[in-house]
């Protein structure tokens, strides 16, 4: 287990990258991070020093994406945290036809939701989908079977918490 290093300059601690990223992930899941500056500020409150460049790199390595919640607040979210409250806020409506599902989202939230769906597919948490395409406020999800759209739409509503 890596030891904390104490900075002589201001008596604050510097954590290992993995511990720092774990704290950042917790802050994101708590809805406290809407900018890289927020990461620097929140970690400083906890006695951890880092630059904005390091915060940016950590957010990128965590796969954090910025998007709008249903309430219009801009904040970071982790695509693989499908059970978070933010996921249900990202879905306005779900409709299906044939092998497709169309999901309407708040403005600027489609890519965040598409990434969460893609991660759920990759992690075998959402069967029946082969991929997504995201615009600004719409996600198109393609089902693996010719008539699988309706079943896939129900699975998305179950996994991400929003009904029609």
C-alpha positions in Angstrom: 0.0 0.0 0.0 1.6 3.4 -1.1 2.3 5.9 1.7 1.0 9.4 1.7 3.6 12.0 0.9 3.6 15.2 2.9 4.3 18.4 0.9 6.7 20.6 2.8 5.3 23.7 1.1 1.8 23.8 2.5 1.6 20.7 4.7 -1.0 19.0 2.5 -0.9 15.4 1.3 -0.3 14.0 -2.1 -2.1 10.6 -2.7 -1.3 7.8 -5.1 -3.0 8.2 -8.5 -5.4 5.2 -7.8 -6.5 6.6 -4.4 -6.9 10.1 -5.8 -9.1 8.7 -8.7 -11.2 6.7 -6.2 -11.9 9.9 -4.3 -12.7 11.8 -7.6 -15.1 9.0 -8.6 -16.9 9.2 -5.2 -17.2 13.0 -5.7 -18.6 12.6 -9.2 -21.1 10.0 -8.0 -22.2 12.4 -5.2 -22.9 15.0 -7.9 -20.2 17.5 -6.6 -18.1 17.8 -9.8 -19.1 20.1 -12.7 -15.7 21.2 -13.7 -12.0 20.4 -13.4 -11.7 23.3 -10.9 -14.3 21.5 -8.7 -12.0 18.5 -8.6 -9.1 20.7 -7.5 -11.2 22.5 -4.9 -12.9 19.4 -3.5 -9.6 17.5 -3.1 -8.0 20.6 -1.5 -10.8 20.5 1.1 -9.7 17.0 1.8 -6.0 18.0 2.1 -5.0 16.7 -1.3 -3.0 18.9 -3.7 -3.2 18.5 -7.5 -3.1 20.8 -10.5 -5.9 21.3 -13.0 -3.9 19.4 -15.6 -3.8 16.4 -13.3 -7.5 16.8 -12.6 -8.2 16.8 -16.3 -6.0 13.7 -16.9 -7.7 11.9 -14.0 -11.2 12.7 -15.3 -10.2 11.5 -18.7 -8.7 8.2 -17.4 -11.9 7.6 -15.3 -13.9 8.0 -18.4 -15.9 10.9 -16.8 -18.1 12.7 -19.2 -19.8 16.1 -18.8 -23.5 16.4 -19.5 -26.7 18.0 -18.4 -29.0 16.4 -15.9 -32.8 16.5 -16.2 -32.8 19.6 -14.0 -30.4 21.3 -16.4 -27.4 21.2 -14.1 -24.1 20.5 -15.9 -21.9 18.0 -14.1 -19.6 15.1 -14.6 -20.8 11.5 -14.5 -19.1 8.1 -14.9 -20.5 6.1 -17.7 -20.3 2.8 -15.8 -22.3 4.1 -12.9 -25.6 3.0 -14.5 -27.5 2.8 -11.3 -26.8 6.5 -10.4 -29.7 8.9 -10.1 -28.2 10.8 -13.0 -29.0 8.0 -15.4 -32.7 8.3 -14.9 -32.5 12.1 -15.2 -30.9 11.7 -18.7 -33.9 10.0 -20.2 -36.9 12.1 -21.3 -38.6 9.4 -23.5 -38.0 6.0 -25.0 -39.5 4.7 -28.2 -38.8 1.7 -30.4 -39.4 0.5 -33.9 -38.1 -2.7 -35.5 -34.5 -3.2 -34.4 -34.0 0.4 -33.1 -34.6 2.3 -29.9 -34.7 6.1 -29.9 -34.1 7.8 -26.6 -34.7 11.6 -26.1 -32.4 13.3 -23.5 -32.0 16.9 -22.3 -29.8 19.0 -24.5 -26.1 18.0 -24.5 -26.8 14.7 -22.5 -27.1 12.2 -25.3 -23.4 11.3 -25.5 -23.2 10.8 -21.8 -26.1 8.4 -21.9 -24.9 6.6 -25.0 -21.5 6.0 -23.3 -23.3 4.6 -20.3 -25.3 2.3 -22.5 -22.2 1.2 -24.5 -20.4 0.4 -21.2 -23.5 -1.6 -20.0 -23.4 -3.6 -23.2 -19.6 -4.2 -22.9 -20.0 -5.3 -19.3 -22.8 -7.7 -20.3 -25.3 -5.7 -18.1 -27.5 -4.9 -21.1 -28.0 -7.8 -23.5 -29.6 -7.3 -26.9 -27.8 -4.2 -28.1 -25.0 -3.9 -30.5 -24.2 -0.2 -30.3 -25.3 3.4 -30.0 -25.2 6.6 -32.0 -25.6 9.9 -30.1 -26.5 13.4 -31.2 -27.1 16.3 -29.0 -30.4 15.3 -27.4 -31.1 11.9 -29.0 -29.5 8.4 -28.7 -30.2 5.7 -31.3 -29.6 2.2 -30.0 -29.4 -0.7 -32.4 -30.8 -4.1 -31.3 -29.0 -7.3 -32.1 -32.1 -8.9 -33.7 -34.4 -7.6 -36.5 -37.4 -7.1 -34.1 -35.6 -6.6 -30.9 -36.2 -2.9 -30.4 -39.3 -3.2 -28.1 -37.6 -5.7 -25.8 -34.4 -3.6 -25.8 -36.4 -0.5 -24.9 -37.9 -2.2 -21.9 -34.4 -3.4 -20.7 -33.1 0.2 -21.1 -36.0 1.5 -19.1 -35.4 -1.1 -16.4 -31.6 -0.6 -16.3 -31.7 3.2 -16.5 -34.9 3.9 -14.5 -37.2 5.8 -16.8 -40.4 4.7 -18.3 -42.4 6.1 -21.2 
